Amino acid sequence: MPPEIPPNATDRLDDDDYPAYTMGRAAEMIGATPTFLRAIGEARLITPLRSEGGHRRYSRYQLRIAARARELVDDGMPIDAACRIVILEDQLEEALRLNAALREPTADAGESAHS
């Protein structure tokens, strides 16, 4: 019989912000080195969480951010500039998402317009 999976374990697997990846695995997944991950951490692009033993842990969201920075650095951009661009891209994406949400008509507004 397979081991029982705790109820919240599957929620964590779907959670983009859950720090599931060690530094070595994270670096491997984005085709970078642990040194690169440390550098973007020092540039404050991402801040990995720490395990109880003090080891860095990265989320899928952080890995997407790191992968974008790696693309820019691979194209010849200095790491500090790449980090700033990624931060601005992320802020723009969030602003566009919020703007779209504010423009969506709510069900209550549509009902009161018909009354």
Summary of the structure (lengths in Angstrom):
residues: 115
radius of gyration: 19.3
end to end distance: 59.4
largest distance: 62.2
contacts: 270
relative contact order: 0.11
helix: 63%
strand: 6%
